[in-house]
């Protein structure tokens, strides 16, 4: 199944589609998500979305949830159920298509490394699981299920690992494509 997904990314890799996915990712990461974060802060410093926190403790997670307040918790829950289900799909396609486009120009077609173009799939999958846990934690507050908070920490860490790996693969692909003059191999 992963081989088929990898191949689909290569099949869909067209310059214009990479560019459109870049614009969509830029719109979400540069406008929509900062706007939402600003709305969550509501003029109060120190409140950020849980999905941006790395290596937080359950105490810190529950402290953040409490600071969101009566308005912020349902707002954040709605964001997780709407916007933050669309954005992972956007970055999945942007990173997957960009890695594939660069690998087509920097790595031989038989290189085993070309199959790593599916790394963004891990970020997407664990981001969605993370969102589910966040929605549950926001919904059950003031109850503070510590085990679920630790699961959130684990899911966030794994998500950021895959996101970092995707960026690393983009850099490798870029270097290799530059060495090849961006000619398709």
C-alpha positions in Angstrom: 0.0 0.0 0.0 2.8 2.5 0.9 4.5 1.7 -2.4 1.3 2.6 -4.3 1.0 5.9 -2.4 4.6 6.7 -3.1 4.0 6.0 -6.8 0.8 8.1 -6.8 2.8 11.1 -5.5 5.2 10.6 -8.5 2.2 10.2 -10.9 0.7 13.5 -9.6 3.9 15.4 -9.6 3.5 18.2 -12.0 5.2 21.6 -11.7 1.9 23.5 -11.6 0.4 21.2 -9.0 3.5 21.6 -6.7 3.1 25.4 -7.1 -0.6 25.4 -6.3 0.0 23.2 -3.2 2.8 25.6 -2.3 0.4 28.5 -2.5 -2.3 26.7 -0.4 0.3 25.7 2.2 1.5 29.3 2.3 -2.1 30.6 2.7 -2.7 28.2 5.7 0.7 28.5 7.4 1.1 32.2 6.7 -2.4 33.6 7.2 -5.1 31.2 8.5 -3.2 29.5 11.3 -1.5 32.7 12.6 -5.0 34.4 12.5 -6.5 31.5 14.5 -3.6 31.6 17.0 -4.1 35.3 17.5 -7.8 34.8 18.1 -7.0 32.1 20.6 -4.6 34.5 22.5 -7.3 37.2 22.7 -4.7 39.7 23.8 -3.4 37.3 26.5 0.2 36.2 26.2 1.4 32.7 26.7 -1.6 30.8 25.2 -0.7 28.8 22.1 -2.3 25.8 20.5 -1.5 22.5 22.0 -0.4 21.1 18.7 2.5 23.5 18.6 3.9 22.4 21.9 6.8 19.9 22.0 7.7 17.9 25.1 5.0 19.4 27.3 4.0 17.8 30.6 0.4 17.0 31.4 0.4 19.8 34.0 1.4 22.3 31.3 -1.2 20.9 28.9 -4.0 21.2 31.4 -2.7 24.7 32.4 -3.0 25.8 28.8 -6.5 24.3 28.4 -7.5 26.2 31.6 -6.1 29.4 30.2 -8.1 29.1 27.0 -11.1 29.9 29.1 -14.8 29.4 28.5 -14.6 31.0 25.0 -11.3 29.6 23.9 -11.9 25.9 24.6 -15.0 25.5 22.3 -13.3 27.8 19.7 -10.2 25.7 19.7 -12.2 22.5 19.6 -14.1 23.8 16.5 -10.8 24.7 14.9 -9.4 21.2 15.4 -12.6 19.7 13.9 -12.6 22.0 10.8 -9.5 24.0 9.8 -7.0 21.7 11.4 -8.4 18.7 9.6 -8.0 20.5 6.2 -4.5 21.9 6.8 -2.8 18.6 7.3 -4.2 17.4 4.0 -2.7 20.6 2.4 0.7 20.1 3.8 0.7 16.4 3.1 0.2 17.1 -0.6 2.6 20.0 -0.7 5.5 18.2 1.1 4.7 14.9 -0.7 4.6 16.5 -4.2 7.6 18.7 -3.6 9.8 15.8 -2.3 8.7 13.7 -5.3 9.4 16.5 -7.7 12.8 17.1 -6.3 13.6 13.4 -6.1 12.6 12.9 -9.8 15.3 15.5 -10.6 17.9 14.4 -8.1 17.7 10.6 -7.6 17.9 7.7 -10.0 14.5 6.1 -10.6 15.7 2.9 -9.0 17.0 4.6 -5.8 15.4 3.1 -2.7 15.5 6.6 -1.2 12.7 7.7 -3.6 10.2 5.8 -1.6 10.8 8.2 1.3 8.5 10.7 -0.4 5.8 9.3 1.8 7.3 10.7 5.0 4.7 13.5 5.0 2.0 10.8 5.3 3.4 10.1 8.9 3.1 13.8 9.8 -0.5 13.8 8.5 -1.6 10.6 10.2 -0.2 11.6 13.6 -1.5 15.1 13.3 -5.0 13.8 12.9 -4.6 11.5 15.9 -3.2 14.4 17.8 -6.2 16.5 16.9 -8.6 13.8 18.1 -6.9 13.7 21.5 -6.9 17.5 21.7 -10.7 17.5 21.0 -11.2 15.0 23.7 -9.1 16.9 26.2 -10.9 20.1 25.4 -14.3 18.4 25.6 -13.8 16.7 29.0 -12.2 19.7 30.8 -12.2 20.2 33.8 -11.5 16.5 34.0 -7.8 16.0 33.5 -7.0 12.5 32.2 -3.2 12.3 32.6 -2.8 9.2 30.5 -4.5 11.0 27.6 -2.2 14.0 28.0 0.9 11.7 27.8 -0.6 10.2 24.6 -0.9 13.7 23.3 2.8 14.4 24.1 3.8 11.1 22.3 1.6 11.9 19.2 2.9 15.5 19.0 6.5 14.2 19.2 6.0 11.6 16.5 4.2 14.2 14.3 7.0 16.7 14.6 9.5 13.9 13.9 7.8 13.1 10.5 7.5 16.9 9.8 11.2 17.4 10.4 12.1 14.3 8.4 10.0 15.8 5.5 11.9 19.0 5.6 15.2 17.1 5.8 14.1 15.1 2.7 13.2 18.3 0.9 16.7 19.7 1.6 18.3 16.5 0.4 16.2 16.5 -2.7 17.0 20.1 -3.4 20.8 19.5 -3.1 20.6 16.5 -5.4 18.3 18.3 -7.9 20.7 21.2 -8.0 23.6 18.8 -8.6 21.7 17.4 -11.6 20.7 20.9 -12.9 17.0 20.1 -12.1 16.8 17.7 -15.1 14.4 14.9 -14.7 16.2 11.6 -14.3 
